[in-house]
Structures are given as structure tokens and as C-alpha cells.
Amino acid sequence: MEKRDRSGQESPFIREALLQEPADGKVRCLTCERRCLLAEGQAGWCRTRRNIGGRLHTLIYGAVSSLSANPIEKKPLYHFHPGTVALTAGSWGCNFDCPWCQNWDISKSPPAGGRFMTPAQFVAETVRRGCQGTSISFNEPTLSLEWSLEIFRLARARGLYNTYVSNGYMTARALELLVEAGLEAMNVDVKGDAQTVRRYCGTEVEVVWRNCRLAKAAGVWLEVTTLVIPGVNDDADTLRGIAGRIAGELGPETPWHVSGYYPAYRFTAPPTPVGTLEQAQAIGKEAGLDYVYVGNVVGHPGENTTCPQCGRRLVERFGLRVRRCDVVAGCCPHCGRRIAGVGWPGPGQTTPQIFNESFS
């Protein structure tokens, strides 16, 4: 049922939230692990959920701030239906406080309306544009939980895949509902060690690791990204700690993207040197990871996939474009080694062509 905004007008963006519980005359949000306890009229930390009449409501249901058809490699998801395109939507707000946010214009903004799309309209647009799947991204997608669940169910029924690009701070129940609805792949940001994440993001990194483990156990294809930021998380010990936990807790087949940072929002540290990213890649490989990628450096050989066994180059990328994919039915054609992932081309098939251009 639609609710009214503060001006008294009916708003399609306001819907009752799915995960909540009453507590001491207030209402507790159970969408993310901040678990905000809200009095009447109070909004949560993310500013996208509010106590209205003693019930928690989302303020961004169907609110689309950004919409574009993007290569799946942009997420980045390198081992999930390579060469395909996902219709990608963002909304407003975030539950992290990162001062370097690359999408700060929408993630640091309170709900600001925007284009309203029903789940059915979004899925229809996905099909109309010839996309192979959906992605909720740009800002933190967990804040669009209710909308995402409806999209995922409809998209799955149409044979489309569903993905999230997330900071991984949802509650375990929210993650469970997403998986049940049809979440197939996630890229999760691991931003640093416990001290770094607490200091800069105001959150607990152990929640992120827990959700990564839960997603893997539920059969969700998972890739991890670390935005490597000078003076924040670029020291060898921090990178070694992240790589070791990926290998030990998520498995050596889990891809790790070490991506270059550029100054944004309130952070003015210089861009990440390429040499630092190459060091991070080497650390990941030393930790036993099979697939470690250098991100945000177009044309770097670290964008490519090589066979962990024979060392042959199997997937050649240039930015968002897949130039060549030699993986056949999930295996290296040279030595037969299984290449972890979902949606590799089968015998006689080719990867869809991706051009490094705007898809919006």
C-alpha cells in the first residue's frame, strides 16, 4: 500500500519494510547489521528507512537514481557469464561511511525521488534491451531489499540471472531471502582489516566475512574486491591478511580484484600506484589464490585470466571488453584444469561480444 510523504502527498516510493521487529515502543530495522532502533518519525542511519506509525517503511521502493546496461565485467564479475550484459540500477543512500566513495553523489544523498520503476517494468526493460541479467548496484543494494526480491523472482522466471554489488553488511536473514528469491552472484567489497573498516566505514568487517561465507555456502557465485587506497589499506600486512582469509575461508578459487583508487568525495590521497596493485596481486597469488586481478588499470595484463595449472592465458580482457575467451565447458583446453566460474561457453559456443562503450 502506498504511503504519504512528509508533504502529505501519496508516494510510490514508500512501502512497509519486510524485516523489522517492535522493541520498547520503537521499531528495529533488521535489514542490515546496524539494526537501527527507531522512534516514531525517526529515520535509520542510511536515511532510507523510517518509523511511520509504529511500522518501519522503506523510502526508496522502486526509486531509480541510475540505470544502465553494463557489461558483467564492470561489477566486476569476471567468472560469471563472461561477456554478458546486466541491466543495472542504483537508488539512494548507503549504510557505510566511506570518505572515498566513488558514487558519493547518490550514496551520500538522502532519498531524492528519481524515476519510479515497478519490478515488472525493470524486468521488461532488461529484456527489451537484450540484457542477460539484472544487477542492483551503484549505491548499497541491500537498502533496496524489498524491490530486489520482487525483481529477482520475476527475472528468474524469465531465465535471467540476478546479481548484487554490495558491501556485504546485510543481516543473515536478508541474505537468505535474496538467495531464495534468485540471487546468483555477488561482488562484495572487503575494504580492509577490522581497525580500518571500523575507523573509515563505521562498521565491523567480521559481518562482511560472515556474509561472504554464508553466500558461498548457499551456492552464490562470489568475487571479492578491495579498493586499494594509499595510507589506508595498501600495506603488505593488510593485503596479506585479506588474501589469506579469502583463500582459507572462501576457497582459493574465489577471484580477488585489487582495484585502483582515485580521489573522490572527502578523500584526497593520490591515486593508487600501479606498482602497489601489482604487489597486491603478487601477495594474493602467494597466499594461494588462483585468480587475482588488477582493476581500474585499462590494458594491464592483470585484467586477464590465466590457467592456475599450465599458465596459459585463457581470457583476454581490455577494460570492459572480453577480447577472447578460450575456456571451454568450464575447463582449460590445454591441460583440462577446471576453471572456477558460472556460465562459461560450452563446446562450439562463443562468449557474447562486449564493447568498451556506454551501454546506457
C-alpha positions as CSV (number, residue, x, y, z in Angstrom):
1,M,0.0,0.0,0.0
2,E,1.4,3.4,-0.9
3,K,2.1,5.9,1.9
4,R,2.2,9.6,2.0
5,D,5.5,11.6,2.2
6,R,6.1,14.5,4.6
7,S,4.2,16.9,2.4
8,G,1.1,14.7,2.6
9,Q,1.3,13.5,-1.0
10,E,1.0,9.8,-1.8
11,S,4.4,8.4,-2.7
12,P,5.0,5.2,-4.6
13,F,8.5,5.0,-3.1
14,I,7.2,4.5,0.5
15,R,6.3,0.8,1.3
16,E,6.3,-1.1,4.5
17,A,9.7,-2.7,5.2
18,L,9.9,-6.5,5.2
19,L,12.4,-7.1,8.1
20,Q,11.6,-5.4,11.3
21,E,10.6,-6.0,14.9
22,P,8.9,-4.0,17.7
23,A,11.2,-3.1,20.6
24,D,10.4,-1.0,23.7
25,G,7.8,1.1,21.9
26,K,10.1,1.6,18.9
27,V,10.8,-0.4,15.8
28,R,14.1,-2.1,15.0
29,C,15.3,-2.4,11.4
30,L,16.6,-5.9,10.5
31,T,17.7,-5.1,7.0
32,C,21.4,-4.5,7.8
33,E,23.6,-5.2,10.7
34,R,23.4,-1.6,12.0
35,R,19.9,-2.8,13.3
36,C,18.8,0.8,13.9
37,L,16.2,1.2,16.7
38,L,13.8,4.0,15.6
39,A,11.2,6.0,17.4
40,E,8.1,7.4,15.7
41,G,9.2,9.6,12.7
42,Q,12.9,8.7,13.1
43,A,14.9,7.6,10.1
44,G,17.7,5.0,10.2
45,W,21.4,5.6,9.8
46,C,21.1,5.1,6.0
47,R,18.2,7.6,5.8
48,T,16.2,5.2,3.5
49,R,14.0,3.7,6.2
50,R,11.7,5.4,8.7
51,N,9.3,4.6,11.5
52,I,5.9,5.7,10.3
53,G,3.0,5.0,12.6
54,G,5.0,2.4,14.6
55,R,6.0,0.4,11.5
56,L,9.2,0.5,9.5
57,H,8.9,1.7,6.0
58,T,11.4,1.9,3.1
59,L,11.5,5.3,1.4
60,I,13.2,4.1,-1.8
61,Y,11.0,1.3,-3.1
62,G,11.4,1.5,-6.9
63,A,13.4,4.7,-6.7
64,V,15.9,4.6,-9.5
65,S,18.7,7.2,-9.4
66,S,20.8,5.5,-12.1
67,L,20.1,3.0,-14.8
68,S,22.4,1.5,-17.4
69,A,23.1,-1.7,-19.2
70,N,26.6,-2.7,-18.2
71,P,29.0,-5.5,-19.0
72,I,29.1,-8.0,-16.2
73,E,32.8,-7.3,-16.1
74,K,32.1,-3.9,-14.7
75,K,30.8,-5.2,-11.4
76,P,33.4,-6.7,-11.5
77,L,32.4,-10.3,-12.0
78,Y,35.0,-12.0,-14.3
79,H,33.9,-15.6,-13.8
80,F,30.2,-15.3,-14.1
81,H,28.6,-15.4,-17.5
82,P,31.5,-13.6,-19.1
83,G,30.8,-11.2,-21.9
84,T,27.1,-10.7,-21.0
85,V,25.3,-7.6,-20.1
86,A,23.2,-6.8,-16.9
87,L,20.7,-4.1,-16.6
88,T,22.0,-2.2,-13.6
89,A,20.0,0.0,-11.2
90,G,21.0,2.2,-8.3
91,S,18.9,4.1,-5.8
92,W,19.9,6.4,-2.9
93,G,21.9,6.0,0.3
94,C,24.4,3.7,2.0
95,N,25.0,2.1,5.4
96,F,28.8,2.7,5.3
97,D,30.6,6.0,5.9
98,C,33.5,5.6,3.5
99,P,35.1,9.0,2.8
100,W,36.4,7.9,-0.6
101,C,33.1,6.8,-2.1
102,Q,33.3,6.8,-5.9
103,N,29.5,7.1,-6.2
104,W,29.0,9.6,-3.4
105,D,26.5,11.7,-5.4
106,I,23.9,9.1,-4.9
107,S,25.2,7.0,-1.9
108,K,25.6,10.1,0.3
109,S,22.3,11.6,-0.6
110,P,19.0,11.1,1.2
111,P,16.1,9.7,-0.8
112,A,15.5,12.2,-3.6
113,G,12.8,10.6,-5.7
114,G,14.0,9.9,-9.2
115,R,12.5,7.6,-11.7
116,F,9.9,5.1,-10.3
117,M,10.0,1.6,-11.8
118,T,8.0,-1.3,-10.7
119,P,9.8,-4.7,-10.6
120,A,7.8,-5.8,-13.6
121,Q,8.9,-2.7,-15.5
122,F,12.5,-3.2,-14.6
123,V,12.5,-6.8,-15.8
124,A,10.6,-5.9,-19.0
125,E,13.3,-3.2,-19.7
126,T,16.0,-5.8,-19.1
127,V,14.5,-8.0,-21.8
128,R,13.8,-5.0,-24.1
129,R,17.5,-4.0,-24.0
130,G,18.7,-7.5,-24.7
131,C,20.4,-8.0,-21.4
132,Q,21.1,-11.4,-20.0
133,G,20.6,-10.5,-16.3
134,T,20.0,-7.9,-13.6
135,S,22.2,-6.1,-11.2
136,I,21.4,-3.9,-8.2
137,S,24.5,-1.7,-7.7
138,F,25.9,1.8,-7.7
139,N,24.8,2.5,-4.1
140,E,24.3,-0.2,-1.5
141,P,21.7,-2.6,-2.9
142,T,20.7,-4.0,0.4
143,L,18.7,-0.8,1.1
144,S,16.5,-1.8,-1.9
145,L,15.8,-5.2,-0.4
146,E,12.1,-5.4,-1.0
147,W,12.3,-4.2,-4.6
148,S,15.3,-6.5,-5.3
149,L,13.4,-9.6,-4.0
150,E,10.5,-8.9,-6.4
151,I,12.8,-8.2,-9.3
152,F,14.8,-11.4,-8.7
153,R,11.7,-13.6,-8.6
154,L,10.4,-12.1,-11.9
155,A,13.8,-12.2,-13.6
156,R,14.4,-15.8,-12.7
157,A,11.1,-16.8,-14.2
158,R,12.2,-15.1,-17.4
159,G,15.5,-17.0,-17.5
160,L,17.6,-14.0,-16.4
161,Y,20.4,-14.1,-13.8
162,N,20.5,-11.8,-10.8
163,T,23.5,-10.1,-9.2
164,Y,24.4,-7.7,-6.3
165,V,27.4,-5.5,-5.9
166,S,27.5,-5.0,-2.1
167,N,29.4,-4.0,0.9
168,G,28.1,-7.3,2.5
169,Y,26.6,-5.7,5.6
170,M,23.1,-7.2,5.3
171,T,21.6,-9.3,8.1
172,A,21.8,-13.1,7.6
173,R,18.1,-13.2,7.1
174,A,18.2,-10.6,4.4
175,L,20.8,-12.6,2.6
176,E,18.8,-15.7,3.0
177,L,15.8,-14.1,1.4
178,L,17.8,-12.8,-1.5
179,V,19.2,-16.2,-2.2
180,E,15.7,-17.7,-2.0
181,A,14.4,-15.1,-4.5
182,G,17.1,-15.9,-7.1
183,L,20.4,-14.1,-6.2
184,E,23.1,-16.0,-8.2
185,A,26.2,-13.9,-7.9
186,M,27.7,-11.1,-5.7
187,N,30.8,-9.0,-5.7
188,V,31.5,-8.0,-2.2
189,D,33.9,-5.2,-1.1
190,V,36.3,-6.1,1.7
191,K,37.7,-2.7,2.5
192,G,40.5,-3.6,4.9
193,D,41.1,-5.1,8.3
194,A,38.9,-4.6,11.4
195,Q,40.6,-1.4,12.5
196,T,40.4,0.2,9.1
197,V,36.8,-0.7,8.4
198,R,35.8,0.5,11.9
199,R,37.7,3.8,11.5
200,Y,36.7,4.7,8.0
201,C,33.3,2.9,7.4
202,G,31.9,2.8,11.0
203,T,31.2,-0.9,10.7
204,E,32.5,-4.3,11.6
205,V,34.4,-6.3,8.9
206,E,33.6,-9.6,10.6
207,V,30.0,-9.2,9.4
208,V,31.2,-8.9,5.8
209,W,33.3,-12.1,6.2
210,R,30.4,-13.9,7.7
211,N,28.1,-13.0,4.8
212,C,30.8,-14.0,2.3
213,R,30.9,-17.4,3.9
214,L,27.1,-17.7,4.0
215,A,26.8,-16.7,0.4
216,K,29.4,-19.3,-0.7
217,A,27.7,-22.0,1.4
218,A,24.3,-21.1,-0.3
219,G,25.8,-21.6,-3.7
220,V,26.0,-17.9,-4.7
221,W,29.0,-17.2,-7.0
222,L,31.2,-14.8,-5.1
223,E,34.0,-12.5,-6.1
224,V,35.8,-10.1,-3.7
225,T,37.0,-6.6,-4.4
226,T,39.4,-4.5,-2.4
227,L,39.8,-0.8,-3.4
228,V,43.5,-0.4,-2.6
229,I,43.9,3.1,-1.1
230,P,47.3,4.7,-0.2
231,G,47.8,5.1,3.5
232,V,44.6,3.2,4.3
233,N,44.8,-0.5,3.3
234,D,47.8,-0.7,1.0
235,D,50.3,-2.1,3.4
236,A,51.5,-5.7,2.8
237,D,50.2,-7.0,6.2
238,T,46.7,-5.8,5.5
239,L,46.7,-7.2,2.0
240,R,48.2,-10.4,3.1
241,G,45.5,-10.7,5.8
242,I,42.7,-10.3,3.2
243,A,44.2,-12.7,0.7
244,G,44.8,-15.3,3.4
245,R,41.2,-15.1,4.6
246,I,39.8,-15.4,1.1
247,A,41.9,-18.5,0.5
248,G,41.2,-20.0,3.8
249,E,37.5,-19.1,4.4
250,L,36.1,-18.7,0.8
251,G,38.4,-21.0,-1.1
252,P,41.4,-20.4,-3.5
253,E,39.1,-20.4,-6.5
254,T,37.4,-17.2,-5.3
255,P,38.5,-14.3,-7.5
256,W,40.0,-11.3,-5.8
257,H,40.0,-7.9,-7.6
258,V,42.6,-5.4,-6.3
259,S,41.4,-2.1,-7.8
260,G,43.0,1.3,-8.1
261,Y,41.5,4.2,-6.2
262,Y,41.1,7.7,-7.5
263,P,40.4,10.7,-5.2
264,A,36.7,11.3,-4.6
265,Y,34.2,12.7,-2.2
266,R,36.2,13.8,1.0
267,F,39.4,11.8,0.3
268,T,42.4,13.4,-1.4
269,A,45.1,10.8,-1.2
270,P,46.8,10.4,-4.6
271,P,45.7,7.6,-6.9
272,T,47.0,4.1,-6.2
273,P,50.3,3.5,-8.0
274,V,50.1,0.6,-10.4
275,G,53.1,-0.9,-8.6
276,T,51.1,-1.2,-5.4
277,L,48.3,-3.1,-7.3
278,E,50.9,-5.4,-8.8
279,Q,52.3,-6.1,-5.3
280,A,48.8,-6.8,-4.1
281,Q,48.3,-9.2,-7.0
282,A,51.6,-11.0,-6.1
283,I,50.5,-11.2,-2.4
284,G,47.2,-12.8,-3.5
285,K,49.0,-15.4,-5.6
286,E,51.5,-16.1,-2.8
287,A,48.5,-16.8,-0.5
288,G,47.3,-19.5,-2.9
289,L,44.6,-17.7,-4.7
290,D,44.0,-18.9,-8.3
291,Y,42.6,-15.7,-9.7
292,V,43.8,-12.3,-8.7
293,Y,43.0,-9.3,-10.9
294,V,44.3,-5.8,-11.2
295,G,41.4,-3.4,-11.6
296,N,40.9,0.1,-12.9
297,V,44.1,0.0,-15.0
298,V,42.8,-0.5,-18.5
299,G,45.1,-2.7,-20.7
300,H,47.1,-4.1,-17.7
301,P,47.9,-7.8,-18.2
302,G,46.4,-8.3,-14.7
303,E,43.0,-8.0,-16.3
304,N,43.4,-11.4,-18.0
305,T,42.6,-14.9,-16.7
306,T,45.3,-17.5,-16.8
307,C,45.1,-21.2,-16.1
308,P,46.3,-21.9,-12.5
309,Q,47.8,-25.1,-13.7
310,C,49.5,-24.6,-17.0
311,G,49.7,-20.8,-17.0
312,R,48.2,-20.3,-20.4
313,R,46.1,-17.2,-21.0
314,L,42.5,-18.2,-21.3
315,V,40.5,-14.9,-21.1
316,E,41.9,-11.7,-22.6
317,R,40.2,-8.5,-21.5
318,F,40.6,-4.8,-22.3
319,G,38.7,-2.7,-19.8
320,L,35.1,-3.9,-20.0
321,R,35.7,-5.8,-23.3
322,V,36.2,-9.5,-23.5
323,R,38.5,-9.9,-26.4
324,R,39.0,-13.6,-26.3
325,C,37.7,-16.5,-24.2
326,D,39.3,-19.9,-24.6
327,V,37.6,-21.6,-21.6
328,V,35.5,-24.5,-22.9
329,A,32.8,-26.0,-20.8
330,G,34.5,-24.7,-17.7
331,C,37.9,-26.1,-18.4
332,C,41.3,-25.1,-19.8
333,P,41.5,-26.5,-23.3
334,H,45.3,-27.0,-22.9
335,C,45.6,-29.0,-19.7
336,G,42.0,-29.8,-18.8
337,R,42.1,-27.9,-15.4
338,R,38.7,-26.8,-14.2
339,I,38.3,-23.1,-14.3
340,A,36.0,-21.9,-11.5
341,G,33.0,-20.0,-12.5
342,V,29.4,-20.0,-13.8
343,G,28.3,-19.6,-17.4
344,W,31.5,-20.4,-19.3
345,P,30.9,-21.1,-23.0
346,G,30.1,-24.7,-23.9
347,P,31.7,-26.6,-26.8
348,G,31.1,-24.7,-30.0
349,Q,29.8,-21.6,-28.2
350,T,31.4,-18.2,-28.0
351,T,31.3,-15.5,-25.4
352,P,29.0,-12.6,-26.3
353,Q,30.9,-9.6,-27.6
354,I,31.3,-6.7,-25.3
355,F,32.5,-3.3,-26.4
356,N,34.1,-0.8,-24.1
357,E,31.5,1.8,-24.6
358,S,28.5,3.3,-22.7
359,F,25.5,0.9,-22.6
360,S,23.1,3.4,-21.1
